[in-house]
Amino acid sequence: MVTLTATANEKVQDFIKEHGVETQAGLRVAVLPGGCSGFQYGLNIEDGAETDDEILDIGGVKIFVDPFSAQYLEGVEIDYVSSMMGQGFTFRNPNAASGCGCGSSFTV
């Protein structure tokens, strides 16, 4: 379903350690209505999964995905990039029909 690049995996592990959360903590990857193209991605460090979440283990990082978001995340690659324009997570979604310049909004 979702993949993390090595750089993104390292950053997520750093964020989890920084926040001092417990071993059940992970990264919630969500698709939310909104953004300039109709849907937007959401990332959040959470203490644990919800009862209906799909839980993935990618390189030692737990990924929590709710049922609504799962339908839009098939094949998505999450990366962490640093450039002169800033740094942050980026998404490569092969199912997106279009996106926008912000890099976190898409249309299916």
Buried (B, 14 or more C-beta within 10 A) or exposed (E): BBBBBEBBBBBBBEBBEEEEBEEEBBBBBBBEEEBEBBBBBEBEBBEBBEEEBBEBEBEEBBBBBBEEBBEBBEEBBBBBBEEEEEEBBBBBBEEBEEBBEEBBBBEE
